[in-house]
């Protein structure tokens, strides 16, 4: 054990503003739907910075974020008509 309490002054952080924001976000009733088109939509970590940016923007607009993942290949592959139509 490090026993740093006597070396550092640790205060309880004021989490009121964070709690208020979290409750506000939970109360959003309107949503915004955004389609993310990409090559690696199965690997959402590849789009993590984009997802976080969109989430912050939706919070600023007081809207729930609804992401729709679209594989880019589905937009080009007219051979599989069902997937092509659902992608568009």
N, C-alpha and C positions, 0 to 999 in steps of 0.2 A: 504494500500500500504506500501511496505517496504522501498522504497527510498534508495536503496543501492548504487546508483551511486557515492555519495560522500564518501562512505566507501571503495569502491572497484575500482580498476583501470581496466576498461573493454576496451579491444582493439578489433578491428575488426579482426577476424582470417583470415589468408592467405589461401584461398581455391583454389589457382591455381593448386596445385598438384592433389587435389581431382577432380577438373573439368577436367583436362587433362586425368586422369584415366577413368573418366566416358565417355568422348568422345571416348577414345580408345576402351573401352568395347563395345560401341555402333557400332563401326566400324568393329568388328570381322566378318570375312566372313566364316571361317571354323568352324565346330562344332565337338564336341565330344559327342557321345551318350553313356550314362551309364544307365544300368538297376538297379533299386533299388528293391530288393526282400524283402518283409516283411509281417508280419502278420497284421499290422495296417496301410496299405497304404492309407486308407481313412482319416486317421488322420495325415496329413503331419507334424503337430507340433511335433509328436512323433519322427520325423526324422530330426528335425530342425538343430541340430549340424552337422549331416552328410551332409545335403544339403548345409549348409554354408561352410563346409570344401571343398566339391566338387566344389562349386562356386569359392572359392578363388583359388583352384588348377587350374581350367579352365582359370581364369583370368591370372594366372602366365604363363600358356601355350599359352595364346592369342587365346583361342578357346571359342566359345559359348557353354554353357552347355545345353544338351538336356537330360532330365531325362525321363526314361520310368519306370512307376510304375507297378510292377508285384506282385499280391497277391500270397503269398507262397502256399496257398491252391490250387491254379490253377495248380501248378506244380505237385501236388500229385493226383489230382482228375481226373482219366482217364475216369470216367463215363460220364463226360461232355466233349466230344471229341473236340468241337470247342474251348472252353475256354482253354483246355489243350494244344492244338496245337498253339493257338495264344500266350500263355504264353511262349512257347519255341521258 
